[in-house]
């Protein structure tokens, strides 16, 4: 006899004393309470290519490709998919896509079972998100190649790839996953303001990741201290000059007022973001409005702040030059026009997060699998009618 509430109670016990790898055997124990043969957590890898059984899962569980499988369809659409006696349910922590929950039954599940499993999937996602920092099982599952130290340093400091609240959505990508060192992104929602930043540090490897670390944390310190954009720029510029004289970081640092749609930003030696409206590219904001961070002391005038009034549904695309300067085998740049066309087309097919997943795969493919530079992008959308 199914007893979904007992399954929930047992899983909730994992909140207090458990490691990430304790989740798979716990799910195996509660499977009969759900009238299921098996319940398996499949987590997406860093490259967002495949879904892999969480470490601690019994031998025999299979990985699933994201593209071309029902499990992958559940991940990409954030919707439940099924095939006779199997359900795949998205594991979502907020708007962040962690993977899917694969549930096998002896007979096709009814509507009540499907409803209860959506609750179970939500609970499992929360358990993964809350327990992942108490062990390495989640990280080991998601890594399909050894991660270089510079990339380890950067990834450990980044927020989740996707965030959505109060009418705003931010979703980002970073490549190469296992060897990045100079790029980073950040965001935060404080009251009605969403803060977004993208950084591109000169150089690569450990030295670049150290400079990126300083930049990222100085940015957060300034933001949490309540500094405005110009003073945030000055603070980061001062610390880079003091600690890494001669080095620099290009950046876009922005604020979006989710009540009014006013977008304000400083472009510190960085490419202008794309502005898309109704499936069409709009005129870009001026760039740069300031020298790269670390070189700002060379100009006496304060950093310039550009302002743009968004309309509901507008999309902004921030990117580093590793995106637009990707080269084909024939030496042709990927370019801004191709980037704009790609984003516009893909947004008509799927979610912003899925658009970004496809973008980074497109860039890697464009450079024949070997990126010459870090490639990072962040997409921002304003939907004031959506309040959560």
C-alpha positions as CSV (number, residue, x, y, z in Angstrom):
1,X,0.0,0.0,0.0
2,X,1.6,3.3,-1.0
3,X,2.4,5.7,1.9
4,X,3.8,8.9,0.4
5,X,3.7,10.8,3.7
6,X,5.9,8.2,5.4
7,X,8.3,8.5,2.5
8,X,8.4,12.2,3.0
9,X,9.0,11.8,6.8
10,X,11.9,9.4,6.2
11,X,13.5,11.7,3.7
12,X,13.1,14.7,6.0
13,X,15.1,12.8,8.6
14,X,18.1,13.2,6.3
15,X,18.2,17.0,7.0
16,X,19.7,16.4,10.4
17,X,22.4,13.7,10.1
18,X,23.4,12.7,6.6
19,X,25.9,13.0,3.8
20,X,25.1,13.5,0.1
21,X,25.8,9.8,-0.6
22,X,23.2,8.8,2.0
23,X,20.4,10.0,-0.3
24,X,20.5,7.1,-2.8
25,X,20.1,4.3,-0.2
26,X,17.4,6.3,1.5
27,X,15.5,6.6,-1.8
28,X,15.9,2.8,-2.3
29,X,14.3,2.3,1.1
30,X,11.3,4.5,0.5
31,X,10.7,3.3,-3.1
32,X,8.2,0.6,-1.9
33,X,6.3,3.3,0.0
34,X,5.8,5.0,-3.3
35,X,4.9,1.7,-5.0
36,X,8.0,2.1,-7.1
37,X,10.7,-0.4,-8.1
38,X,13.5,2.2,-8.0
39,X,14.1,5.9,-7.4
40,X,17.3,7.3,-8.7
41,X,18.9,10.7,-8.6
42,X,20.6,11.7,-11.9
43,X,22.7,14.9,-11.8
44,X,23.8,16.9,-14.7
45,X,27.5,17.1,-15.4
46,X,29.5,20.4,-15.5
47,X,29.3,20.5,-19.3
48,X,25.5,19.9,-19.2
49,X,25.9,17.0,-21.6
50,X,24.8,14.0,-19.6
51,X,22.9,13.0,-16.4
52,X,24.7,10.7,-14.0
53,X,23.6,8.6,-11.0
54,X,24.5,10.3,-7.7
55,X,27.5,8.7,-6.0
56,X,26.2,6.1,-3.6
57,X,23.6,4.7,-6.1
58,X,23.5,1.0,-6.4
59,X,25.5,-0.6,-9.3
60,X,23.5,-0.9,-12.5
61,X,22.0,2.6,-12.7
62,X,22.7,4.2,-16.1
63,X,23.7,7.6,-17.2
64,X,21.4,9.4,-19.6
65,X,22.3,11.9,-22.4
66,X,20.6,15.3,-22.1
67,X,20.0,15.5,-25.8
68,X,17.7,12.9,-27.3
69,X,16.4,11.1,-24.2
70,X,13.2,11.4,-22.1
71,X,15.3,12.0,-19.1
72,X,17.1,14.8,-20.9
73,X,13.8,16.2,-22.1
74,X,12.6,16.5,-18.4
75,X,15.9,18.3,-17.6
76,X,15.8,20.7,-20.5
77,X,12.1,21.6,-20.2
78,X,11.8,21.4,-16.4
79,X,8.7,19.2,-16.9
80,X,7.8,15.6,-16.0
81,X,8.2,13.1,-18.8
82,X,7.2,9.5,-18.9
83,X,7.4,6.2,-20.8
84,X,5.0,3.5,-19.8
85,X,6.3,2.5,-16.3
86,X,9.0,5.2,-15.8
87,X,8.7,8.8,-14.8
88,X,11.5,11.5,-15.0
89,X,10.9,14.5,-12.8
90,X,13.1,17.7,-12.9
91,X,15.2,18.4,-9.8
92,X,14.9,22.1,-9.4
93,X,16.4,24.2,-6.6
94,X,14.6,27.5,-7.2
95,X,15.2,28.0,-11.0
96,X,18.5,26.0,-10.9
97,X,18.4,22.7,-12.8
98,X,20.2,20.1,-10.8
99,X,19.2,17.0,-12.8
100,X,16.2,14.6,-12.8
101,X,14.6,12.0,-10.5
102,X,14.1,8.7,-12.4
103,X,11.3,6.5,-11.0
104,X,10.5,3.0,-12.2
105,X,7.1,1.3,-11.5
106,X,5.8,-2.2,-12.1
107,X,2.6,-0.6,-13.7
108,X,2.0,2.8,-15.1
109,X,1.6,5.3,-12.3
110,X,-1.7,7.0,-11.7
111,X,-2.4,10.8,-11.3
112,X,-2.1,10.6,-7.5
113,X,1.4,8.9,-7.7
114,X,2.5,11.5,-10.2
115,X,1.4,14.3,-7.9
116,X,3.1,12.8,-4.8
117,X,6.3,12.3,-6.8
118,X,6.5,16.0,-7.7
119,X,6.5,16.7,-4.0
120,X,9.2,14.0,-3.5
121,X,11.3,15.5,-6.3
122,X,11.1,19.0,-4.8
123,X,12.2,17.6,-1.4
124,X,15.1,15.6,-3.0
125,X,16.3,18.8,-4.8
126,X,16.3,20.6,-1.5
127,X,18.2,17.8,0.2
128,X,20.8,17.8,-2.6
129,X,21.2,21.6,-2.4
130,X,21.5,21.7,1.4
131,X,23.8,18.6,1.8
132,X,26.1,19.1,-1.1
133,X,28.6,21.2,0.9
134,X,29.0,18.5,3.6
135,X,30.7,16.0,1.3
136,X,32.1,15.6,-2.2
137,X,29.6,13.1,-3.6
138,X,27.7,15.7,-5.7
139,X,30.9,17.2,-7.1
140,X,32.4,13.9,-7.9
141,X,29.2,12.9,-9.7
142,X,29.1,16.0,-11.8
143,X,32.8,15.9,-12.8
144,X,33.6,13.8,-15.8
145,X,37.2,15.0,-16.1
146,X,39.8,16.2,-13.5
147,X,39.3,19.8,-12.7
148,X,42.3,22.1,-12.7
149,X,43.1,24.0,-9.6
150,X,42.4,27.4,-11.2
151,X,38.9,26.2,-12.2
152,X,38.3,24.7,-8.7
153,X,39.0,28.1,-7.2
154,X,36.6,29.9,-9.5
155,X,33.7,27.4,-9.5
156,X,33.8,27.3,-5.6
157,X,32.9,31.0,-5.6
158,X,30.2,31.2,-8.2
159,X,26.5,31.4,-7.5
160,X,24.1,28.9,-9.1
161,X,23.8,29.2,-12.9
162,X,20.2,30.2,-12.8
163,X,18.2,32.5,-10.6
164,X,14.6,33.8,-10.8
165,X,12.6,36.0,-8.5
166,X,10.5,39.1,-8.3
167,X,10.1,39.4,-12.1
168,X,13.8,39.0,-13.0
169,X,15.7,36.1,-14.3
170,X,19.5,35.6,-14.5
171,X,21.1,32.6,-16.1
172,X,24.8,32.1,-16.9
173,X,27.3,29.7,-18.4
174,X,31.1,29.3,-18.1
175,X,33.5,27.3,-20.3
176,X,35.9,25.5,-20.4
177,X,34.4,23.9,-17.2
178,X,37.5,22.1,-16.0
179,X,40.2,24.7,-16.9
180,X,38.7,28.1,-16.6
181,X,40.7,30.7,-14.7
182,X,40.1,34.3,-15.7
183,X,36.3,34.6,-16.1
184,X,33.6,34.9,-13.5
185,X,30.0,36.1,-13.0
186,X,28.0,37.1,-10.0
187,X,24.5,38.3,-9.1
188,X,22.4,39.1,-6.1
189,X,18.9,40.2,-5.4
190,X,18.4,42.8,-2.7
191,X,15.0,44.3,-2.3
192,X,13.8,45.5,-5.7
193,X,17.3,45.6,-7.2
194,X,19.1,42.7,-9.0
195,X,22.9,43.2,-9.2
196,X,24.7,41.5,-12.1
197,X,28.4,41.5,-12.9
198,X,30.7,39.8,-15.4
199,X,34.5,39.8,-15.1
200,X,37.2,38.9,-17.6
201,X,40.7,38.8,-16.1
202,X,43.8,39.2,-18.1
203,X,45.8,36.0,-18.2
204,X,45.0,32.4,-17.3
205,X,45.7,29.7,-14.7
206,X,46.4,30.2,-11.0
207,X,47.6,33.8,-11.3
208,X,44.4,34.8,-13.2
209,X,42.1,32.9,-10.8
210,X,43.8,34.7,-7.8
211,X,43.1,38.1,-9.5
212,X,39.6,37.0,-10.3
213,X,39.1,36.0,-6.7
214,X,40.1,39.4,-5.4
215,X,37.9,41.1,-7.9
216,X,34.8,39.0,-7.2
217,X,35.1,39.3,-3.5
218,X,35.9,43.0,-3.6
219,X,32.8,43.5,-5.7
220,X,30.7,41.6,-3.2
221,X,32.2,43.5,-0.3
222,X,31.3,46.8,-2.0
223,X,27.8,45.6,-2.8
224,X,27.2,44.4,0.7
225,X,28.5,47.7,2.1
226,X,25.9,49.5,0.1
227,X,28.2,51.3,-2.3
228,X,26.8,52.6,-5.6
229,X,28.2,51.6,-8.9
230,X,30.9,54.3,-9.3
231,X,32.2,53.7,-5.7
232,X,32.2,49.9,-6.3
233,X,34.3,50.5,-9.4
234,X,36.7,52.7,-7.4
235,X,37.0,50.1,-4.6
236,X,37.8,47.2,-7.0
237,X,40.2,49.4,-9.0
238,X,42.1,50.4,-5.9
239,X,42.6,46.9,-4.6
240,X,43.7,45.5,-8.0
241,X,46.2,48.3,-8.3
242,X,47.5,47.7,-4.8
243,X,47.8,43.9,-5.0
244,X,48.4,43.3,-8.7
245,X,49.9,46.4,-10.1
246,X,49.9,46.4,-13.9
247,X,47.2,43.8,-14.2
248,X,43.6,44.5,-15.1
249,X,40.1,43.1,-15.4
250,X,37.4,44.1,-17.9
251,X,33.9,44.0,-16.5
252,X,30.3,44.9,-16.7
253,X,28.7,45.8,-13.4
254,X,25.0,46.5,-13.5
255,X,21.9,47.0,-11.5
256,X,18.3,46.3,-12.6
257,X,15.4,47.9,-10.7
258,X,12.7,45.3,-11.0
259,X,9.9,47.8,-10.2
260,X,10.7,50.2,-13.0
261,X,12.9,48.3,-15.4
262,X,15.7,50.9,-15.2
263,X,19.0,49.2,-16.0
264,X,22.2,51.0,-15.0
265,X,25.7,49.8,-15.6
266,X,29.4,50.5,-15.9
267,X,31.3,48.9,-18.8
268,X,35.0,48.8,-17.7
269,X,36.8,48.2,-21.0
270,X,34.2,45.4,-21.7
271,X,32.1,44.6,-24.8
272,X,28.6,46.1,-24.8
273,X,25.8,43.7,-23.8
274,X,23.2,42.7,-26.4
275,X,19.7,44.3,-25.9
276,X,16.9,42.2,-27.4
277,X,13.3,43.2,-27.6
278,X,10.4,41.3,-29.3
279,X,12.9,39.0,-31.1
280,X,14.9,41.9,-32.5
281,X,18.3,43.5,-31.6
282,X,18.1,47.0,-30.2
283,X,20.8,49.7,-30.2
284,X,23.5,48.9,-27.8
285,X,24.6,51.0,-24.8
286,X,27.9,52.9,-25.2
287,X,31.0,51.1,-24.3
288,X,33.4,51.4,-22.6
289,X,32.3,53.9,-20.0
290,X,35.5,53.4,-17.9
291,X,38.9,51.9,-18.1
292,X,39.4,48.3,-17.1
293,X,39.5,47.6,-13.4
294,X,43.1,48.2,-12.1
295,X,43.7,50.9,-14.7
296,X,41.1,53.4,-13.6
297,X,43.6,55.6,-11.7
298,X,45.0,56.6,-15.1
299,X,42.0,58.8,-15.8
300,X,41.0,61.7,-13.5
301,X,37.2,61.5,-14.4
302,X,34.8,59.2,-12.6
303,X,33.5,56.0,-14.3
304,X,30.6,56.6,-16.6
305,X,27.2,55.0,-15.8
306,X,24.9,54.2,-18.7
307,X,21.2,53.9,-18.2
308,X,18.5,52.0,-20.2
309,X,14.8,51.7,-19.6
310,X,13.7,48.2,-20.3
311,X,10.3,47.1,-21.5
312,X,8.6,43.9,-20.1
313,X,10.1,40.8,-21.7
314,X,13.4,42.5,-22.7
315,X,16.5,40.4,-22.7
316,X,20.1,41.6,-22.0
317,X,23.0,39.4,-22.9
318,X,26.3,40.0,-21.2
319,X,29.3,38.1,-22.5
320,X,33.1,38.0,-22.5
321,X,35.2,38.2,-25.7
322,X,35.7,34.5,-25.6
323,X,32.2,34.2,-27.0
324,X,32.4,36.5,-29.9
325,X,36.0,35.9,-30.7
326,X,35.7,32.2,-31.0
327,X,37.1,31.1,-34.3
328,X,36.1,28.4,-36.8
329,X,38.6,26.2,-38.5
330,X,38.7,28.7,-41.3
331,X,39.5,31.5,-38.9
332,X,36.1,33.2,-39.0
333,X,35.0,34.9,-35.8
334,X,31.7,33.9,-34.2
335,X,30.9,37.6,-33.9
336,X,28.2,39.7,-32.4
337,X,25.7,39.2,-35.2
338,X,25.9,35.5,-35.1
339,X,25.5,35.6,-31.3
340,X,22.5,37.8,-31.5
341,X,20.8,35.6,-34.1
342,X,21.5,32.5,-32.2
343,X,20.0,33.9,-28.9
344,X,16.9,35.2,-30.7
345,X,16.3,31.9,-32.4
346,X,16.9,29.7,-29.4
347,X,14.7,31.8,-27.1
348,X,11.8,31.0,-29.3
349,X,12.4,27.2,-28.8
350,X,13.1,26.9,-25.1
351,X,13.9,28.5,-21.7
352,X,16.7,31.1,-21.2
353,X,18.7,28.5,-19.2
354,X,18.3,26.0,-22.1
355,X,19.3,28.7,-24.5
356,X,22.5,29.3,-22.6
357,X,23.3,25.6,-22.4
358,X,23.0,25.4,-26.2
359,X,25.0,28.6,-26.6
360,X,28.1,27.2,-24.8
361,X,27.9,24.0,-26.7
362,X,27.7,26.0,-29.9
363,X,30.8,27.9,-29.0
364,X,32.7,24.8,-28.2
365,X,31.7,23.2,-31.4
366,X,32.5,26.3,-33.4
367,X,36.1,26.1,-32.1
368,X,36.2,22.3,-32.8
369,X,36.1,21.4,-29.1
370,X,39.2,23.4,-28.1
371,X,38.4,26.9,-26.7
372,X,41.2,29.4,-27.2
373,X,39.9,31.6,-24.3
374,X,37.4,31.4,-21.4
375,X,33.9,31.9,-22.7
376,X,31.4,33.3,-20.2
377,X,27.9,34.8,-20.7
378,X,25.0,35.9,-18.5
379,X,21.4,36.4,-19.8
380,X,19.1,38.8,-18.0
381,X,15.3,39.0,-18.5
382,X,12.8,41.4,-17.0
383,X,9.2,40.1,-16.6
384,X,7.5,42.5,-14.1
385,X,4.2,40.6,-14.4
386,X,5.8,37.5,-12.8
387,X,6.2,38.0,-9.1
388,X,7.2,35.2,-6.8
